[in-house]
Amino acid sequence: MTGNTDRAAVLLTHCLVHRHGITVSQAFTAVDQVQRGETGPHTALVVEEARAIMRDMATAFAPVVEAFRRLAPAVQAAAAQLGKALNLQQPARSPRRDRPVWQSPYGPPARRRFR
């Protein structure tokens, strides 16, 4: 199991113990059975609790989702305006990159010959 799976199993176990009055051992066994795809006396409760937790999370995040929905047109308009502004500017000329920055475009310096 991964860390997130472990945390989810502990949360489900906690909910089963406190909401349905079964023992910790029974709750862990039921969660383990559901993870393995098996059925047992309390596996239906695990599925029920998982759905309830997801419903609670969806309810808690509903205002955030609605705020993003209201902001979406404004963000899209701002992005379009920014895109237009960036397209109006001339693209910057990039320097040649076929040689290192320190290398002269005129080649190596001429050698001085001593006579």
N, CA, C and O atoms as a GROMACS GRO file, in nm:
protein
  460
    1MET      N    1   0.084  -0.119   0.000
    1MET     CA    2   0.000   0.000   0.000
    1MET      C    3   0.088   0.124   0.000
    1MET      O    4   0.197   0.125   0.056
    2THR      N    5   0.038   0.227  -0.063
    2THR     CA    6   0.110   0.354  -0.063
    2THR      C    7   0.070   0.434   0.060
    2THR      O    8  -0.021   0.395   0.134
    3GLY      N    9   0.139   0.544   0.082
    3GLY     CA   10   0.108   0.628   0.197
    3GLY      C   11  -0.034   0.681   0.192
    3GLY      O   12  -0.103   0.685   0.294
    4ASN      N   13  -0.079   0.722   0.073
    4ASN     CA   14  -0.215   0.774   0.060
    4ASN      C   15  -0.318   0.664   0.084
    4ASN      O   16  -0.423   0.688   0.145
    5THR      N   17  -0.290   0.545   0.036
    5THR     CA   18  -0.381   0.434   0.056
    5THR      C   19  -0.390   0.399   0.204
    5THR      O   20  -0.497   0.370   0.256
    6ASP      N   21  -0.275   0.404   0.272
    6ASP     CA   22  -0.274   0.377   0.416
    6ASP      C   23  -0.358   0.480   0.491
    6ASP      O   24  -0.436   0.446   0.580
    7ARG      N   25  -0.341   0.607   0.454
    7ARG     CA   26  -0.418   0.713   0.522
    7ARG      C   27  -0.567   0.698   0.495
    7ARG      O   28  -0.649   0.719   0.585
    8ALA      N   29  -0.603   0.662   0.373
    8ALA     CA   30  -0.744   0.640   0.341
    8ALA      C   31  -0.800   0.523   0.421
    8ALA      O   32  -0.913   0.529   0.469
    9ALA      N   33  -0.721   0.417   0.435
    9ALA     CA   34  -0.766   0.300   0.512
    9ALA      C   35  -0.788   0.336   0.658
    9ALA      O   36  -0.885   0.292   0.720
   10VAL      N   37  -0.698   0.417   0.713
   10VAL     CA   38  -0.713   0.459   0.853
   10VAL      C   39  -0.837   0.548   0.868
   10VAL      O   40  -0.911   0.534   0.965
   11LEU      N   41  -0.858   0.638   0.774
   11LEU     CA   42  -0.977   0.725   0.780
   11LEU      C   43  -1.105   0.642   0.772
   11LEU      O   44  -1.198   0.665   0.849
   12LEU      N   45  -1.109   0.547   0.680
   12LEU     CA   46  -1.228   0.462   0.668
   12LEU      C   47  -1.249   0.379   0.795
   12LEU      O   48  -1.362   0.362   0.841
   13THR      N   49  -1.140   0.328   0.849
   13THR     CA   50  -1.150   0.250   0.973
   13THR      C   51  -1.205   0.337   1.086
   13THR      O   52  -1.292   0.293   1.162
   14HIS      N   53  -1.154   0.458   1.097
   14HIS     CA   54  -1.202   0.550   1.200
   14HIS      C   55  -1.353   0.575   1.185
   14HIS      O   56  -1.428   0.571   1.283
   15CYS      N   57  -1.395   0.602   1.063
   15CYS     CA   58  -1.537   0.628   1.039
   15CYS      C   59  -1.623   0.506   1.071
   15CYS      O   60  -1.730   0.518   1.130
   16LEU      N   61  -1.575   0.388   1.034
   16LEU     CA   62  -1.651   0.266   1.062
   16LEU      C   63  -1.666   0.243   1.211
   16LEU      O   64  -1.773   0.205   1.259
   17VAL      N   65  -1.559   0.266   1.286
   17VAL     CA   66  -1.563   0.244   1.430
   17VAL      C   67  -1.657   0.344   1.497
   17VAL      O   68  -1.739   0.306   1.581
   18HIS      N   69  -1.645   0.472   1.460
   18HIS     CA   70  -1.723   0.576   1.529
   18HIS      C   71  -1.867   0.590   1.480
   18HIS      O   72  -1.955   0.629   1.558
   19ARG      N   73  -1.892   0.560   1.354
   19ARG     CA   74  -2.028   0.578   1.302
   19ARG      C   75  -2.113   0.451   1.308
   19ARG      O   76  -2.235   0.457   1.316
   20HIS      N   77  -2.045   0.335   1.304
   20HIS     CA   78  -2.121   0.210   1.297
   20HIS      C   79  -2.098   0.119   1.416
   20HIS      O   80  -2.161   0.014   1.427
   21GLY      N   81  -2.008   0.157   1.505
   21GLY     CA   82  -1.989   0.083   1.629
   21GLY      C   83  -1.924  -0.054   1.615
   21GLY      O   84  -1.943  -0.139   1.702
   22ILE      N   85  -1.850  -0.078   1.509
   22ILE     CA   86  -1.780  -0.206   1.500
   22ILE      C   87  -1.640  -0.190   1.560
   22ILE      O   88  -1.594  -0.078   1.581
   23THR      N   89  -1.575  -0.300   1.587
   23THR     CA   90  -1.443  -0.292   1.652
   23THR      C   91  -1.338  -0.248   1.550
   23THR      O   92  -1.359  -0.254   1.429
   24VAL      N   93  -1.224  -0.205   1.602
   24VAL     CA   94  -1.115  -0.161   1.516
   24VAL      C   95  -1.067  -0.277   1.429
   24VAL      O   96  -1.040  -0.260   1.310
   25SER      N   97  -1.056  -0.394   1.488
   25SER     CA   98  -1.012  -0.512   1.414
   25SER      C   99  -1.108  -0.546   1.300
   25SER      O  100  -1.066  -0.577   1.189
   26GLN      N  101  -1.238  -0.541   1.329
   26GLN     CA  102  -1.338  -0.569   1.226
   26GLN      C  103  -1.331  -0.464   1.114
   26GLN      O  104  -1.344  -0.496   0.996
   27ALA      N  105  -1.310  -0.340   1.154
   27ALA     CA  106  -1.304  -0.232   1.055
   27ALA      C  107  -1.182  -0.248   0.964
   27ALA      O  108  -1.194  -0.237   0.842
   28PHE      N  109  -1.065  -0.275   1.023
   28PHE     CA  110  -0.946  -0.296   0.942
   28PHE      C  111  -0.961  -0.416   0.849
   28PHE      O  112  -0.920  -0.411   0.734
   29THR      N  113  -1.020  -0.521   0.900
   29THR     CA  114  -1.043  -0.640   0.817
   29THR      C  115  -1.135  -0.607   0.700
   29THR      O  116  -1.109  -0.650   0.587
   30ALA      N  117  -1.241  -0.533   0.726
   30ALA     CA  118  -1.335  -0.497   0.620
   30ALA      C  119  -1.268  -0.411   0.514
   30ALA      O  120  -1.289  -0.432   0.394
   31VAL      N  121  -1.189  -0.312   0.557
   31VAL     CA  122  -1.120  -0.225   0.462
   31VAL      C  123  -1.021  -0.308   0.379
   31VAL      O  124  -1.012  -0.289   0.257
   32ASP      N  125  -0.949  -0.396   0.442
   32ASP     CA  126  -0.854  -0.482   0.372
   32ASP      C  127  -0.925  -0.572   0.271
   32ASP      O  128  -0.876  -0.592   0.160
   33GLN      N  129  -1.040  -0.625   0.310
   33GLN     CA  130  -1.116  -0.710   0.219
   33GLN      C  131  -1.162  -0.633   0.096
   33GLN      O  132  -1.158  -0.684  -0.016
   34VAL      N  133  -1.205  -0.509   0.116
   34VAL     CA  134  -1.248  -0.428   0.002
   34VAL      C  135  -1.130  -0.399  -0.090
   34VAL      O  136  -1.144  -0.404  -0.212
   35GLN      N  137  -1.013  -0.370  -0.033
   35GLN     CA  138  -0.895  -0.342  -0.115
   35GLN      C  139  -0.853  -0.463  -0.197
   35GLN      O  140  -0.802  -0.448  -0.308
   36ARG      N  141  -0.874  -0.582  -0.145
   36ARG     CA  142  -0.838  -0.703  -0.217
   36ARG      C  143  -0.950  -0.750  -0.309
   36ARG      O  144  -0.932  -0.847  -0.383
   37GLY      N  145  -1.066  -0.684  -0.306
   37GLY     CA  146  -1.177  -0.724  -0.392
   37GLY      C  147  -1.260  -0.837  -0.335
   37GLY      O  148  -1.336  -0.901  -0.408
   38GLU      N  149  -1.248  -0.861  -0.207
   38GLU     CA  150  -1.323  -0.968  -0.142
   38GLU      C  151  -1.448  -0.910  -0.076
   38GLU      O  152  -1.463  -0.788  -0.065
   39THR      N  153  -1.537  -0.997  -0.034
   39THR     CA  154  -1.655  -0.953   0.038
   39THR      C  155  -1.651  -1.012   0.179
   39THR      O  156  -1.590  -1.116   0.204
   40GLY      N  157  -1.717  -0.943   0.269
   40GLY     CA  158  -1.722  -0.987   0.407
   40GLY      C  159  -1.843  -0.926   0.474
   40GLY      O  160  -1.924  -0.860   0.408
   41PRO      N  161  -1.856  -0.946   0.604
   41PRO     CA  162  -1.976  -0.899   0.673
   41PRO      C  163  -1.986  -0.745   0.679
   41PRO      O  164  -2.096  -0.692   0.691
   42HIS      N  165  -1.872  -0.674   0.671
   42HIS     CA  166  -1.878  -0.528   0.684
   42HIS      C  167  -1.828  -0.454   0.560
   42HIS      O  168  -1.810  -0.332   0.565
   43THR      N  169  -1.807  -0.524   0.449
   43THR     CA  170  -1.754  -0.457   0.330
   43THR      C  171  -1.853  -0.358   0.270
   43THR      O  172  -1.812  -0.258   0.211
   44ALA      N  173  -1.982  -0.384   0.285
   44ALA     CA  174  -2.081  -0.288   0.235
   44ALA      C  175  -2.071  -0.157   0.312
   44ALA      O  176  -2.092  -0.049   0.255
   45LEU      N  177  -2.040  -0.165   0.441
   45LEU     CA  178  -2.023  -0.044   0.520
   45LEU      C  179  -1.902   0.038   0.474
   45LEU      O  180  -1.905   0.161   0.476
   46VAL      N  181  -1.796  -0.031   0.431
   46VAL     CA  182  -1.676   0.039   0.382
   46VAL      C  183  -1.711   0.120   0.258
   46VAL      O  184  -1.673   0.236   0.246
   47VAL      N  185  -1.782   0.057   0.166
   47VAL     CA  186  -1.822   0.126   0.044
   47VAL      C  187  -1.913   0.243   0.077
   47VAL      O  188  -1.898   0.352   0.020
   48GLU      N  189  -2.006   0.222   0.167
   48GLU     CA  190  -2.098   0.329   0.209
   48GLU      C  191  -2.021   0.446   0.270
   48GLU      O  192  -2.049   0.562   0.238
   49GLU      N  193  -1.924   0.418   0.357
   49GLU     CA  194  -1.845   0.523   0.420
   49GLU      C  195  -1.757   0.596   0.320
   49GLU      O  196  -1.741   0.718   0.327
   50ALA      N  197  -1.699   0.521   0.226
   50ALA     CA  198  -1.616   0.585   0.123
   50ALA      C  199  -1.699   0.682   0.040
   50ALA      O  200  -1.654   0.792   0.009
   51ARG      N  201  -1.819   0.642   0.005
   51ARG     CA  202  -1.909   0.732  -0.071
   51ARG      C  203  -1.948   0.853   0.012
   51ARG      O  204  -1.956   0.965  -0.039
   52ALA      N  205  -1.974   0.831   0.141
   52ALA     CA  206  -2.010   0.943   0.230
   52ALA      C  207  -1.895   1.042   0.242
   52ALA      O  208  -1.917   1.163   0.242
   53ILE      N  209  -1.772   0.991   0.253
   53ILE     CA  210  -1.656   1.079   0.262
   53ILE      C  211  -1.641   1.159   0.133
   53ILE      O  212  -1.614   1.279   0.138
   54MET      N  213  -1.659   1.095   0.020
   54MET     CA  214  -1.648   1.166  -0.107
   54MET      C  215  -1.759   1.270  -0.123
   54MET      O  216  -1.736   1.378  -0.177
   55ARG      N  217  -1.879   1.237  -0.076
   55ARG     CA  218  -1.989   1.334  -0.081
   55ARG      C  219  -1.956   1.454   0.005
   55ARG      O  220  -1.978   1.568  -0.036
   56ASP      N  221  -1.903   1.429   0.127
   56ASP     CA  222  -1.866   1.539   0.216
   56ASP      C  223  -1.758   1.628   0.154
   56ASP      O  224  -1.763   1.750   0.166
   57MET      N  225  -1.661   1.565   0.089
   57MET     CA  226  -1.555   1.644   0.024
   57MET      C  227  -1.611   1.725  -0.091
   57MET      O  228  -1.574   1.841  -0.109
   58ALA      N  229  -1.698   1.665  -0.170
   58ALA     CA  230  -1.758   1.738  -0.282
   58ALA      C  231  -1.839   1.855  -0.233
   58ALA      O  232  -1.837   1.962  -0.294
   59THR      N  233  -1.910   1.837  -0.122
   59THR     CA  234  -1.988   1.946  -0.064
   59THR      C  235  -1.897   2.057  -0.014
   59THR      O  236  -1.926   2.176  -0.031
   60ALA      N  237  -1.786   2.019   0.048
   60ALA     CA  238  -1.692   2.119   0.099
   60ALA      C  239  -1.625   2.197  -0.013
   60ALA      O  240  -1.599   2.316   0.002
   61PHE      N  241  -1.596   2.132  -0.125
   61PHE     CA  242  -1.528   2.198  -0.235
   61PHE      C  243  -1.622   2.268  -0.333
   61PHE      O  244  -1.576   2.338  -0.423
   62ALA      N  245  -1.752   2.251  -0.318
   62ALA     CA  246  -1.848   2.311  -0.410
   62ALA      C  247  -1.832   2.463  -0.420
   62ALA      O  248  -1.836   2.515  -0.532
   63PRO      N  249  -1.814   2.536  -0.310
   63PRO     CA  250  -1.795   2.682  -0.324
   63PRO      C  251  -1.668   2.718  -0.401
   63PRO      O  252  -1.666   2.816  -0.474
   64VAL      N  253  -1.564   2.640  -0.384
   64VAL     CA  254  -1.438   2.666  -0.456
   64VAL      C  255  -1.459   2.643  -0.605
   64VAL      O  256  -1.415   2.723  -0.688
   65VAL      N  257  -1.524   2.534  -0.639
   65VAL     CA  258  -1.551   2.504  -0.779
   65VAL      C  259  -1.637   2.612  -0.841
   65VAL      O  260  -1.613   2.654  -0.955
   66GLU      N  261  -1.737   2.657  -0.768
   66GLU     CA  262  -1.824   2.763  -0.821
   66GLU      C  263  -1.747   2.894  -0.840
   66GLU      O  264  -1.769   2.964  -0.938
   67ALA      N  265  -1.657   2.925  -0.749
   67ALA     CA  266  -1.575   3.046  -0.764
   67ALA      C  267  -1.487   3.037  -0.889
   67ALA      O  268  -1.472   3.135  -0.961
   68PHE      N  269  -1.431   2.920  -0.915
   68PHE     CA  270  -1.350   2.903  -1.036
   68PHE      C  271  -1.436   2.915  -1.161
   68PHE      O  272  -1.392   2.970  -1.262
   69ARG      N  273  -1.558   2.864  -1.154
   69ARG     CA  274  -1.648   2.875  -1.270
   69ARG      C  275  -1.680   3.021  -1.300
   69ARG      O  276  -1.686   3.062  -1.416
   70ARG      N  277  -1.699   3.100  -1.194
   70ARG     CA  278  -1.729   3.242  -1.215
   70ARG      C  279  -1.606   3.317  -1.265
   70ARG      O  280  -1.620   3.413  -1.342
   71LEU      N  281  -1.489   3.275  -1.224
   71LEU     CA  282  -1.366   3.343  -1.265
   71LEU      C  283  -1.320   3.303  -1.405
   71LEU      O  284  -1.245   3.378  -1.468
   72ALA      N  285  -1.361   3.189  -1.453
   72ALA     CA  286  -1.310   3.136  -1.579
   72ALA      C  287  -1.324   3.235  -1.695
   72ALA      O  288  -1.226   3.254  -1.767
   73PRO      N  289  -1.439   3.298  -1.718
   73PRO     CA  290  -1.447   3.392  -1.830
   73PRO      C  291  -1.352   3.511  -1.815
   73PRO      O  292  -1.294   3.557  -1.914
   74ALA      N  293  -1.336   3.561  -1.694
   74ALA     CA  294  -1.246   3.674  -1.673
   74ALA      C  295  -1.101   3.634  -1.698
   74ALA      O  296  -1.024   3.710  -1.757
   75VAL      N  297  -1.064   3.515  -1.655
   75VAL     CA  298  -0.928   3.467  -1.677
   75VAL      C  299  -0.903   3.444  -1.826
   75VAL      O  300  -0.796   3.478  -1.877
   76GLN      N  301  -1.000   3.389  -1.894
   76GLN     CA  302  -0.984   3.367  -2.039
   76GLN      C  303  -0.972   3.500  -2.113
   76GLN      O  304  -0.892   3.511  -2.206
   77ALA      N  305  -1.050   3.599  -2.074
   77ALA     CA  306  -1.042   3.730  -2.139
   77ALA      C  307  -0.906   3.794  -2.113
   77ALA      O  308  -0.846   3.852  -2.204
   78ALA      N  309  -0.858   3.784  -1.990
   78ALA     CA  310  -0.727   3.841  -1.958
   78ALA      C  311  -0.617   3.770  -2.037
   78ALA      O  312  -0.524   3.834  -2.084
   79ALA      N  313  -0.626   3.639  -2.050
   79ALA     CA  314  -0.527   3.564  -2.127
   79ALA      C  315  -0.530   3.605  -2.274
   79ALA      O  316  -0.426   3.617  -2.338
   80ALA      N  317  -0.650   3.626  -2.327
   80ALA     CA  318  -0.662   3.670  -2.467
   80ALA      C  319  -0.599   3.807  -2.486
   80ALA      O  320  -0.529   3.830  -2.584
   81GLN      N  321  -0.624   3.899  -2.393
   81GLN     CA  322  -0.566   4.033  -2.402
   81GLN      C  323  -0.414   4.027  -2.393
   81GLN      O  324  -0.344   4.096  -2.467
   82LEU      N  325  -0.363   3.945  -2.304
   82LEU     CA  326  -0.219   3.930  -2.290
   82LEU      C  327  -0.160   3.871  -2.417
   82LEU      O  328  -0.053   3.914  -2.461
   83GLY      N  329  -0.227   3.774  -2.474
   83GLY     CA  330  -0.180   3.715  -2.599
   83GLY      C  331  -0.174   3.817  -2.711
   83GLY      O  332  -0.079   3.818  -2.789
   84LYS      N  333  -0.275   3.903  -2.721
   84LYS     CA  334  -0.275   4.008  -2.822
   84LYS      C  335  -0.161   4.106  -2.798
   84LYS      O  336  -0.093   4.145  -2.893
   85ALA      N  337  -0.140   4.144  -2.674
   85ALA     CA  338  -0.032   4.238  -2.643
   85ALA      C  339   0.104   4.178  -2.677
   85ALA      O  340   0.192   4.248  -2.728
   86LEU      N  341   0.122   4.051  -2.650
   86LEU     CA  342   0.250   3.988  -2.681
   86LEU      C  343   0.270   3.972  -2.830
   86LEU      O  344   0.383   3.977  -2.877
   87ASN      N  345   0.163   3.952  -2.905
   87ASN     CA  346   0.175   3.938  -3.050
   87ASN      C  347   0.206   4.070  -3.118
   87ASN      O  348   0.262   4.070  -3.228
   88LEU      N  349   0.173   4.182  -3.058
   88LEU     CA  350   0.200   4.313  -3.116
   88LEU      C  351   0.349   4.346  -3.113
   88LEU      O  352   0.398   4.419  -3.199
   89GLN      N  353   0.419   4.295  -3.018
   89GLN     CA  354   0.562   4.322  -3.007
   89GLN      C  355   0.638   4.240  -3.111
   89GLN      O  356   0.598   4.130  -3.148
   90GLN      N  357   0.748   4.297  -3.156
   90GLN     CA  358   0.834   4.225  -3.249
   90GLN      C  359   0.904   4.112  -3.174
   90GLN      O  360   0.949   4.131  -3.061
   91PRO      N  361   0.914   3.999  -3.235
   91PRO     CA  362   0.985   3.891  -3.168
   91PRO      C  363   1.133   3.927  -3.152
   91PRO      O  364   1.193   3.983  -3.244
   92ALA      N  365   1.190   3.898  -3.042
   92ALA     CA  366   1.329   3.927  -3.017
   92ALA      C  367   1.416   3.837  -3.102
   92ALA      O  368   1.390   3.717  -3.114
   93ARG      N  369   1.522   3.896  -3.160
   93ARG     CA  370   1.615   3.817  -3.239
   93ARG      C  371   1.704   3.738  -3.146
   93ARG      O  372   1.768   3.794  -3.057
   94SER      N  373   1.707   3.612  -3.167
   94SER     CA  374   1.793   3.531  -3.082
   94SER      C  375   1.932   3.524  -3.146
   94SER      O  376   1.943   3.514  -3.268
   95PRO      N  377   2.035   3.530  -3.064
   95PRO     CA  378   2.170   3.522  -3.119
   95PRO      C  379   2.197   3.382  -3.174
   95PRO      O  380   2.130   3.285  -3.138
   96ARG      N  381   2.295   3.374  -3.262
   96ARG     CA  382   2.332   3.243  -3.317
   96ARG      C  383   2.381   3.154  -3.206
   96ARG      O  384   2.455   3.198  -3.118
   97ARG      N  385   2.343   3.034  -3.209
   97ARG     CA  386   2.383   2.939  -3.106
   97ARG      C  387   2.464   2.823  -3.164
   97ARG      O  388   2.471   2.714  -3.106
   98ASP      N  389   2.526   2.847  -3.281
   98ASP     CA  390   2.604   2.739  -3.338
   98ASP      C  391   2.748   2.737  -3.284
   98ASP      O  392   2.829   2.653  -3.324
   99ARG      N  393   2.778   2.830  -3.194
   99ARG     CA  394   2.910   2.832  -3.130
   99ARG      C  395   2.893   2.878  -2.986
   99ARG      O  396   2.792   2.940  -2.953
  100PRO      N  397   2.988   2.850  -2.900
  100PRO     CA  398   2.979   2.895  -2.761
  100PRO      C  399   2.980   3.047  -2.753
  100PRO      O  400   3.030   3.115  -2.842
  101VAL      N  401   2.925   3.100  -2.646
  101VAL     CA  402   2.913   3.244  -2.629
  101VAL      C  403   3.050   3.311  -2.627
  101VAL      O  404   3.065   3.422  -2.678
  102TRP      N  405   3.147   3.246  -2.569
  102TRP     CA  406   3.279   3.307  -2.556
  102TRP      C  407   3.358   3.309  -2.686
  102TRP      O  408   3.458   3.379  -2.696
  103GLN      N  409   3.314   3.233  -2.786
  103GLN     CA  410   3.389   3.224  -2.911
  103GLN      C  411   3.356   3.341  -3.002
  103GLN      O  412   3.239   3.376  -3.018
  104SER      N  413   3.455   3.398  -3.061
  104SER     CA  414   3.437   3.513  -3.149
  104SER      C  415   3.372   3.470  -3.280
  104SER      O  416   3.403   3.363  -3.331
  105PRO      N  417   3.283   3.552  -3.336
  105PRO     CA  418   3.225   3.518  -3.466
  105PRO      C  419   3.326   3.534  -3.579
  105PRO      O  420   3.300   3.490  -3.691
  106TYR      N  421   3.441   3.596  -3.551
  106TYR     CA  422   3.542   3.621  -3.653
  106TYR      C  423   3.651   3.515  -3.653
  106TYR      O  424   3.747   3.526  -3.730
  107GLY      N  425   3.639   3.416  -3.571
  107GLY     CA  426   3.739   3.310  -3.568
  107GLY      C  427   3.846   3.339  -3.465
  107GLY      O  428   3.840   3.439  -3.393
  108PRO      N  429   3.945   3.252  -3.457
  108PRO     CA  430   4.050   3.272  -3.357
  108PRO      C  431   4.136   3.393  -3.392
  108PRO      O  432   4.147   3.430  -3.509
  109PRO      N  433   4.197   3.454  -3.292
  109PRO     CA  434   4.282   3.570  -3.321
  109PRO      C  435   4.404   3.527  -3.404
  109PRO      O  436   4.454   3.415  -3.394
  110ALA      N  437   4.448   3.620  -3.484
  110ALA     CA  438   4.566   3.592  -3.567
  110ALA      C  439   4.688   3.575  -3.477
  110ALA      O  440   4.702   3.644  -3.376
  111ARG      N  441   4.776   3.483  -3.513
  111ARG     CA  442   4.896   3.460  -3.434
  111ARG      C  443   5.005   3.558  -3.477
  111ARG      O  444   5.025   3.586  -3.595
  112ARG      N  445   5.071   3.605  -3.378
  112ARG     CA  446   5.184   3.694  -3.408
  112ARG      C  447   5.307   3.607  -3.422
  112ARG      O  448   5.337   3.523  -3.337
  113ARG      N  449   5.375   3.629  -3.525
  113ARG     CA  450   5.497   3.552  -3.548
  113ARG      C  451   5.618   3.640  -3.516
  113ARG      O  452   5.630   3.754  -3.562
  114PHE      N  453   5.704   3.584  -3.438
  114PHE     CA  454   5.825   3.657  -3.403
  114PHE      C  455   5.939   3.616  -3.496
  114PHE      O  456   5.962   3.498  -3.519
  115ARG      N  457   6.009   3.715  -3.550
  115ARG     CA  458   6.120   3.686  -3.639
  115ARG      C  459   6.246   3.738  -3.585
  115ARG      O  460   6.352   3.723  -3.647
   0.00000   0.00000   0.00000
